[in-house]
């Protein structure tokens, strides 16, 4: 197998996002290096979040996260399947989270808007958020306007 690499970019309006296809004679070390480079590039835009569950450490993709909140002085990262503890501060995580998907709804909580199932505006002065896993939370009064702007 030669080490010549040809890069071709095709625009396709039917694709949502970016799709990378690597064609090669065989899965060589060069192919593996290219795969790692592409993955690293994609992860740099939305870095993974390191969390802990008991004695085990895990790296979560941001898209798996439903919400991040403080409870009993611990920072809880909730996914559809589990709850984890993060050792960062909420402010530190807010800086690395995707600003298009994540929004702060109180001093103690950030939610992933792509994981929201429903918004209930019927409550006076707040918004109830229901997630795809059927859990729910409320927007603090001072963040209601920000959520309304995000939804427009």
C-alpha positions in Angstrom: 0.0 0.0 0.0 1.3 3.4 -1.0 1.4 6.3 1.5 -0.3 8.7 -1.0 -3.3 10.3 0.5 -6.0 12.0 -1.5 -8.5 14.3 0.2 -11.7 15.0 -1.5 -14.5 17.2 -0.1 -18.0 17.0 -1.4 -20.9 19.3 -0.4 -24.1 17.4 0.1 -27.2 19.3 1.4 -28.9 16.0 2.4 -26.3 15.3 5.1 -26.8 16.8 8.5 -23.3 17.6 9.9 -20.1 16.1 8.5 -19.5 12.5 7.4 -16.0 11.2 7.0 -15.4 8.1 4.9 -11.9 6.7 4.6 -11.3 4.3 1.7 -8.1 2.2 1.6 -6.8 -1.1 0.4 -6.3 -2.3 4.0 -6.5 -0.9 7.6 -2.9 0.1 8.0 -1.1 2.2 10.6 -1.5 5.2 8.4 -5.3 4.7 8.2 -5.4 4.4 12.0 -3.4 7.6 12.4 -5.9 9.4 10.1 -8.9 8.0 12.0 -7.3 9.2 15.3 -6.6 12.7 13.8 -10.1 13.1 12.6 -11.5 11.9 16.0 -9.2 14.2 17.9 -10.2 17.2 15.7 -13.9 16.4 16.3 -13.4 16.0 20.1 -11.4 19.3 20.3 -14.5 21.2 19.3 -16.6 19.5 22.0 -14.2 18.0 24.5 -15.3 14.9 26.4 -16.2 15.3 30.1 -14.4 13.2 32.7 -16.7 11.8 35.3 -16.5 9.3 38.1 -18.8 6.5 39.4 -17.5 4.9 42.5 -13.9 4.0 41.8 -14.2 4.0 38.0 -13.4 7.0 35.8 -15.2 7.5 32.5 -15.0 10.0 29.6 -18.5 11.1 28.4 -19.4 12.6 25.1 -21.2 15.9 25.6 -24.1 14.7 23.5 -24.8 12.0 26.1 -25.3 14.5 28.9 -28.8 15.5 29.8 -28.1 17.9 32.7 -25.4 18.9 35.1 -26.3 20.1 38.6 -25.0 20.5 42.1 -26.5 18.4 44.9 -25.2 18.1 48.4 -22.0 20.0 47.3 -21.3 17.5 44.5 -21.5 18.1 40.8 -23.8 15.5 39.3 -23.6 14.7 35.5 -26.8 12.9 34.4 -27.1 10.8 31.2 -30.1 8.8 30.1 -28.7 5.7 31.8 -26.6 6.9 34.8 -25.6 9.7 37.1 -21.9 10.5 37.6 -19.9 12.8 39.7 -17.6 15.4 38.1 -14.7 16.9 40.0 -14.8 20.2 38.1 -16.8 23.2 39.1 -20.0 24.1 37.2 -18.3 27.2 35.9 -15.3 25.2 34.6 -17.7 22.8 32.7 -19.8 25.7 31.4 -16.6 27.0 29.6 -15.9 23.8 27.7 -19.5 22.7 27.0 -21.0 23.4 23.5 -22.7 26.8 23.8 -25.3 25.9 21.1 -26.5 22.9 23.1 -26.0 23.7 26.8 -27.6 26.6 28.7 -27.5 27.6 32.3 -30.9 27.6 34.0 -29.9 28.5 37.5 -26.9 29.1 39.7 -26.7 25.3 40.2 -27.7 23.8 36.9 -26.9 23.6 33.2 -29.0 21.6 30.8 -28.5 20.1 27.3 -31.3 21.7 25.1 -31.0 18.9 22.6 -32.2 16.4 25.3 -35.3 18.4 26.2 -38.6 16.7 25.5 -40.9 19.5 26.6 -41.2 23.0 28.1 -44.1 24.0 30.3 -44.7 27.7 30.3 -47.9 27.5 32.3 -46.2 28.1 35.6 -46.0 31.8 36.7 -42.5 33.1 36.6 -40.7 29.9 35.7 -40.5 27.2 33.1 -40.7 23.4 33.8 -38.3 21.4 31.6 -39.0 17.7 30.9 -36.2 15.6 29.5 -36.3 12.6 27.2 -35.7 10.3 30.2 -38.9 11.7 31.9 -37.0 13.6 34.5 -37.7 17.3 35.0 -36.3 20.5 36.5 -37.3 24.2 36.7 -35.7 27.3 35.3 -34.8 29.9 37.9 -36.7 33.2 37.5 -33.6 35.2 36.6 -32.8 32.8 33.7 -36.3 32.6 32.2 -35.6 35.4 29.7 -32.4 33.7 28.5 -34.2 30.4 27.9 -37.0 32.2 26.0 -34.4 33.9 23.8 -32.7 30.6 23.1 -35.9 29.1 22.0 -36.7 31.9 19.5 
